[in-house]
């Protein structure tokens, strides 16, 4: 579970780095990072809501 949070933090920091330091792809990288973080959150919510048998 902590691995997901660390990966999301890495993506968020990488997105900020891309905005500040990259010149050519300022929008694409942060947008992809945000989409991936959103998908991880959806996946994690579905995984936690599954009933245990």
C-alpha positions in Angstrom: 0.0 0.0 0.0 2.8 2.4 0.8 4.4 1.6 -2.6 1.4 3.2 -4.3 1.7 6.4 -2.3 5.4 6.6 -3.0 4.8 6.1 -6.7 2.1 8.7 -6.7 4.5 11.1 -4.9 7.2 10.4 -7.5 4.8 11.1 -10.4 3.6 14.4 -8.8 7.2 15.5 -8.2 8.2 14.5 -11.7 5.3 16.4 -13.1 6.4 19.5 -11.2 9.9 19.0 -12.4 8.7 18.8 -16.0 6.8 22.1 -15.7 9.7 24.0 -14.2 12.7 22.6 -16.1 11.5 21.1 -19.4 10.9 23.5 -22.3 9.3 21.5 -25.1 6.9 19.2 -23.3 5.6 21.4 -20.5 2.0 20.2 -20.7 2.2 16.6 -21.8 4.3 15.1 -19.0 2.4 16.7 -16.1 -0.9 15.8 -17.8 0.1 12.2 -18.1 1.4 12.1 -14.6 -2.0 13.4 -13.3 -3.9 10.9 -15.3 -1.8 8.0 -14.0 -2.2 9.2 -10.4 -6.0 9.3 -11.0 -6.0 5.8 -12.4 -4.0 4.5 -9.4 -6.5 6.1 -7.0 -9.5 4.5 -8.9 -7.7 1.2 -8.9 -6.9 1.5 -5.2 -10.5 2.4 -4.3 -11.9 -0.5 -6.2 -9.5 -2.9 -4.6 -10.3 -1.7 -1.1 -14.1 -1.9 -1.7 -14.0 -5.6 -2.8 -15.7 -7.8 -0.2 -13.5 -10.4 1.4 -14.7 -13.9 1.1 
